[in-house]
Amino acid sequence: MEVICLEDRAFFELIHEVVERIKDKQNVKSDRWVSGDEAMQKLRITSKSTLQKWRDQGKIRFSQPEKKVILYDTQSIEDFINKNAKNTF
């Protein structure tokens, strides 16, 4: 039996790559608009107030089709993450 060890980051990148390949093969399209819980999951945060703060500051694009329904733009979330990425030396 062979054991392969990966760091957390490498593991999650591998999982992400596998999921993307499966989506491509199955022709699955991801939703452009996601709920607050899904947005928090993508941002790896647990605080609803942080999500609201970023929304109020205009850092993440959102839509409010009804008073109690707030949806977040996944492209905006990805742009926000990329904008805050730090380059290595």
QUIFEN-V116189 format. One record per residue. N is the residue number from 1. RES is the residue in three letters. SS is DSSP state (H for helix, E for strand, - for the rest). Layout:
n->N res->RES ss->SS
n->N res->RES ss->SS
//
This chain:
n->1 res->MET ss->-
n->2 res->GLU ss->-
n->3 res->VAL ss->-
n->4 res->ILE ss->-
n->5 res->CYS ss->-
n->6 res->LEU ss->-
n->7 res->GLU ss->-
n->8 res->ASP ss->H
n->9 res->ARG ss->H
n->10 res->ALA ss->H
n->11 res->PHE ss->H
n->12 res->PHE ss->H
n->13 res->GLU ss->H
n->14 res->LEU ss->H
n->15 res->ILE ss->H
n->16 res->HIS ss->H
n->17 res->GLU ss->H
n->18 res->VAL ss->H
n->19 res->VAL ss->H
n->20 res->GLU ss->H
n->21 res->ARG ss->H
n->22 res->ILE ss->H
n->23 res->LYS ss->H
n->24 res->ASP ss->H
n->25 res->LYS ss->H
n->26 res->GLN ss->H
n->27 res->ASN ss->-
n->28 res->VAL ss->-
n->29 res->LYS ss->-
n->30 res->SER ss->-
n->31 res->ASP ss->-
n->32 res->ARG ss->-
n->33 res->TRP ss->E
n->34 res->VAL ss->E
n->35 res->SER ss->-
n->36 res->GLY ss->H
n->37 res->ASP ss->H
n->38 res->GLU ss->H
n->39 res->ALA ss->H
n->40 res->MET ss->H
n->41 res->GLN ss->H
n->42 res->LYS ss->H
n->43 res->LEU ss->H
n->44 res->ARG ss->-
n->45 res->ILE ss->-
n->46 res->THR ss->-
n->47 res->SER ss->-
n->48 res->LYS ss->H
n->49 res->SER ss->H
n->50 res->THR ss->H
n->51 res->LEU ss->H
n->52 res->GLN ss->H
n->53 res->LYS ss->H
n->54 res->TRP ss->H
n->55 res->ARG ss->H
n->56 res->ASP ss->H
n->57 res->GLN ss->-
n->58 res->GLY ss->-
n->59 res->LYS ss->-
n->60 res->ILE ss->-
n->61 res->ARG ss->-
n->62 res->PHE ss->E
n->63 res->SER ss->E
n->64 res->GLN ss->E
n->65 res->PRO ss->E
n->66 res->GLU ss->E
n->67 res->LYS ss->-
n->68 res->LYS ss->-
n->69 res->VAL ss->E
n->70 res->ILE ss->E
n->71 res->LEU ss->E
n->72 res->TYR ss->E
n->73 res->ASP ss->E
n->74 res->THR ss->H
n->75 res->GLN ss->H
n->76 res->SER ss->H
n->77 res->ILE ss->H
n->78 res->GLU ss->H
n->79 res->ASP ss->H
n->80 res->PHE ss->H
n->81 res->ILE ss->H
n->82 res->ASN ss->H
n->83 res->LYS ss->H
n->84 res->ASN ss->-
n->85 res->ALA ss->-
n->86 res->LYS ss->-
n->87 res->ASN ss->-
n->88 res->THR ss->-
n->89 res->PHE ss->-
//
